[in-house]
Amino acid sequence: MQNQNKLWRSFFAIGLAAIAVQQLSYADFRPVILPAGYPVWLTHRLMWAWIVGIALMAASTVIISEIKARTVSLILGSLLLLFVLVFQIPGQLYGPNFRHLGVWTDAFKELTLSGGTFIIAGSLPGESNASALIKLLEKLIPVGKYFLAITMVVFGIDHFLYPGFVATLVPNWIPGHILWTYLSGAALIASGLGILLNIKRQLAAKLLGITIFLWLIILHIPRALADPHSGNGNELTSLFEALAFSGIAFMISGKPVKQAALRTRQAPAATE
């Protein structure tokens, strides 16, 4: 199980690191991290984009190496959640189309990335000498799965609200674009509700992870290869987001980590 968790954590970390590299390459925040043109009061935006990009790459490296990964994941998740509350939500309310669910896509995506880091933290053993702040942030670990679930329900609803747009994302060689649009929307809603309501949660998360990973192969990779530059690499960003989201779903599908048991196993080694 731990080997599988390491793989799923790598999915997430690689996806996040790739988004950070894009941010450095295009010298601006990716919309999934900070809304375009918002906040207007932010000076030296390029400098902050680089600082945040480097920090995301460093955190991704730590998660893969598993050196202080639990602590770093908790801090990163809290910062991403703060970005959602302080930048994404006001940024969308500041825009003219805030009543349209579709414009909230990046806010929900960042909420999911935040939840993913909390899920990663929960998959790693706790530290007996953790600071009071880290112990406080550990209380956010259980909410991580709900962030992903809420996003999947919202994205599923989007399939029914904007079927014409979503249908254009289905590869041309697959017939019945509208049918697949509605089926995939229903699948997202069902998996999200399964995780939210704890109805066959592990199965729902596993099927969601498989579905997103298949979309990555069938949809996102071909689209990114065909158009890697438009919108400052939006198709590439979508590809890496899908990789990270699939990793989060697979993490949820595993058996919960029993932190007390892990600490007990580690105790003898710590005293030697």
N, C-alpha and C positions, 0 to 999 in steps of 0.2 A: 504493500500500500504506500509506503514512504517513497519508493522509487517512482510510482505513478504520480504521487503528489509533486515530486521534484520535476517531473516532465510537465505537468500542468502549470506549475509555478513558472517554468521556463517559457511556456507559451505566453503567459501574461507578461513576463519581464521583457521578452524579446519584442512583443507588440508595443509595449510602452517605450522601450528604448528606441525603436524605429521611429515612433512618432516624435520623440525628442530629437533624433537626428534630422528629421524633416524640419523641425522648428529651427534648428541651427542653420540648416542649409538655406531655408527661405527667409531667414533673418526676421522672423515674426512669430508670434504665438499661433499655434494651430487652433482653429475654432473650438476643438474639443477641450482645450485647456483654458482659453480666454476668448470671449467674443470679439469678432473683428470690429475695430474702431471703438471699443469700449474697454475700460472707462476713459472718458475724454480727458480726465485730469491726470492720467498716468503719464508722467514724463520719462524720458529715456527708455522708451518701450523696447527698443532693440537690445539695450543692456539687460533689461529684465527678462526678455525672451531667452537670451543666452544663459543667464543665471538659472532660470527655471529649467531650461533644456539640459544643461549640464547636471543639475540636481536630479532630474528624472533618469538620466543615463547612469549616474552614480547609484541611485536607489535600485535600478534594475540589475546592475552588477552585483550589488549586495544580496538581492533576493536570490539570484542564481548561485552565488557562492555560499549562501546561508551563513554568512558571518554577521552576527547581530541583525539578522534578517527580520526577526519578529519585531524588534524595536523600531527599525527603519520603516517597516511596512505600516505600523501603527501611526507613526509620524506622517508618512506620506499620505496615507488614507485620510487623516485628519486635515491635512493641507488641501487635498483635492476636494474634500467636502466643504472646506472653507471657501475655496474658489467657486464652488457651485452656489453657495449662499450669498457671497459678497459680490461676485462678478457675473456668473451666468444668469441667475434669476433677475437681478436688476437690469442686466444688459438686454434681456429679452423684453422686459416690461418697458424699457426705454424705447424699444423699436415700435413701428406702427402696426405690426401684424401679430402682436403678442397673443391675440385671441385664437390664432390658428395653431393647432397642436403641432403641426409639422415644424414650426420654427423653433420648438423646444428640443429638437433632436440632440444637439450637442450638449445641452444641459443634462439630459438624461444619460447620455453616453459618459460624461464625466462623473456623474453620480455612480454609474456602474463601475468605472475604474476605481473610484473611491471604495466602493463595496468590495471589489476584488482584492484590494490590499488588506482589508480587514479579514477576508476569508483566508488569505495567505498567512496572515499573522496567527490565525486560529489553527492553522495546519502545522505550526512549528511549536516546539516545546517552550514553555515559559521560563523566565529567568528568576531565580530565587532572590536575586539582589536588584530586581527592577525598581526604578524610582517610583515615587508616588504618582508622578505624571503619567508614566507608562501604565501603571496599574489602573489609573483612571481611564486612559484610552482603551484599555482592554475591554471595558464595558461596551465598546462599540462593535466588538467582534461579531456578536450575534446578529446585528442588523445588516451585515454585508450581503447576505443572501437575499434579503428583501429589496435591496437597491437593484440588484440584477432582475429580480422577479417583477418589480414595478415597471422597470424599463421595458421588459419583454411584453408586458400587457399593453403598455402605451404604444410600442412599435406595432404590435398586432392590430390594435385599433386603427393605427395609421394606414394599414393595408386596406381597411374597409372605407376609410375616409378619403383616401387618395389612390384608388385602384388604378386609375389611368397612368399616373406617374410610376407607381411600383411595377406595373406590368412592363414598362420600358426597361426595367432592370433584368428581366428574365431573358436568358440567352435566346437568340433567334432560332436555334436548332431545337428548342423545346416547344412543342405545340401547346396551345391552350393557355396563353399568358395570363388572362384574367382568372381562369380557374386556379392556376398555381398561386396567383396573388392572394386569393381568398383562402386557399388551403394553408398556405404558409402563415397568413395572418391568424387563422384559427389555431394553428400549431403553437405560435408564439404566445397567444393568450392562454391556451390550455397549459402549457409548460409553466408560464409565469404564475398562474393560479395554483398549479400543483405545488410549486415551491412556496408561495405565499401562505397557502392554507394547510401545508404539510400533508397533502394528499399524494401518496406515492412520491414523496419529494425526491428521493434519490433517483428513481426511475425517470421522473420528469426532467431532472437536471441532466441526466445522462443522455436522454433523447434530445434535449436542447443542445447540449455540447456537440453531439453527432451532427445535428441539423446545421448548426452554425459552421462547423468545420467543413461539411459538404458544400455549403454555400461559398465558403472561402475558396474551395477548389474549383467549383463549377462556375461561379459568378465573379468573385472578387479578383482572383488571379488573372483571368482573361481580360477583364476590364482594366486592371492596372497595367498589364502589358500593352494593351491597345492604346491607352491614354494615360501615361504616367505623369504628365506635366500640367494639364488643365486644372485651374483652381489651386495652383501651388501644390499639386500632387494629391488632390482630394481622393482619387481612386486608390492611391497607395495607402493613404491614411485609413480609408475604409477597410482595406485588406488587413492592416495591422490591428485595427480595432476588432475585427472579426476573430483574429487569432487570439487576442487577449480575452475576448468574451467567451470563446470556446473553452479556454483554460479555466476561467472562473466557473463555468457551468460544470466542467468535469471535476473541479475541486469540490463543489457542492455534492456531486453524485457519490463521492467517497464516504466512507464511514467517518463520523466525527472523531477528531483527535481527543483522546482523554489526557488532558494536560497533567492531572495529578499523577497518573500512572507514569507519564514520561519523566516527570520530575523525580519520582521515586527511583526509576531505573538509573537516572543520571547521578543521584546522590552519592553512591559509593565512589564513582570515578572522580567526583569533585573533591573527595576527602583523601584520595591517594597521593 
